[in-house]
């Protein structure tokens, strides 16, 4: 069965090198897989809409969080932050 949903374009709010440079390599692979998956389904199981924001969501990958915005009208997901759980919401 073919899925006819359109793919979203994934963009980064900051250069990915800066966003992802401090992440251990094994975790980086898991995070990259989750980020790539947002192009297919920007609201995967386990994603949570952040209270107090119109379009911000987060998805957990182990002890890390991916915070992102969804722009449905233009099919874009903007990754805002990739950070350990403790600091995930500090800079929003």
N, C-alpha and C positions, 0 to 999 in steps of 0.2 A: 504494500500500500504506500503510495507516494504522498508525502506531506507537502501541501501547496502553500504553506505559510511563507511569507517573504523573509529573507534574511536581514537582520539588522547589521549596520556597520558599527564596529566597536572602535571608539576613539579614547584617547587618554587626555585628561585635563592637564597633566604635566608630562614631559617626556618620559616614556616608559623606563628608560635607563635610570632616571632618578627615582622613579616610583618603585622599581623592582630591584635596585642594586644591593640592598642590604638583606635580601631574602636568601636563606640557604638553598642550594641547588635542588635538593629533593623536594622541598616545599614549592619551589619556583615552578617545577613541572606540574604539580597538582593545581597551583593557582592559575597557570597558563591554560590548562585544560578547562577549568571553570570559566575563565574569561572568554575563551573561544566558544564555549557553550552558550554564553549570553547572546551571541549572534543568532543562534537558532531559537532560543527561548529566553527572553530577557526576564521572565518571571518563573524561574525553575522551582521545583518543589524545594521547600526550605528557605526560599527568599522571603525577606520581611520588608514591608514598607516602613520607613522610619517615621515615627510620630513627629508631627510638627513641620513636616516637609511635604510639598506637593508631589514631587517626583523622585525622591531619593529612596533607594532600596539598599539592602545589604544581603550578602550571601556568605555563609560560613564555609571555610575550608580548614578543617582542623582548628587550631587556635588562632587562625588568621581570619581577617574580614576583608571582603571586597565591597567597597561602598561605591555606588554608581547611580547615575540618573538615566531615566528612559525618556526619550523624545519620540513617542509613537508616531506623531504626525510626519516625521521625516525619517523614521526607521533608524535611529541612532541610539546607541548606548554609550554613555560617557563614563569611563572609570575615573572616579575622583580620588580614591584612596585605596591602597592595599597596605594593611598594617596589622600587627598583632592585636588581639582582642582588647587589651588594656588601653590602647590609644586610638581606637577606631573612630571615635566620635569627637575627639578633642578639637580638631581643626575644621569642623564643618561650619 
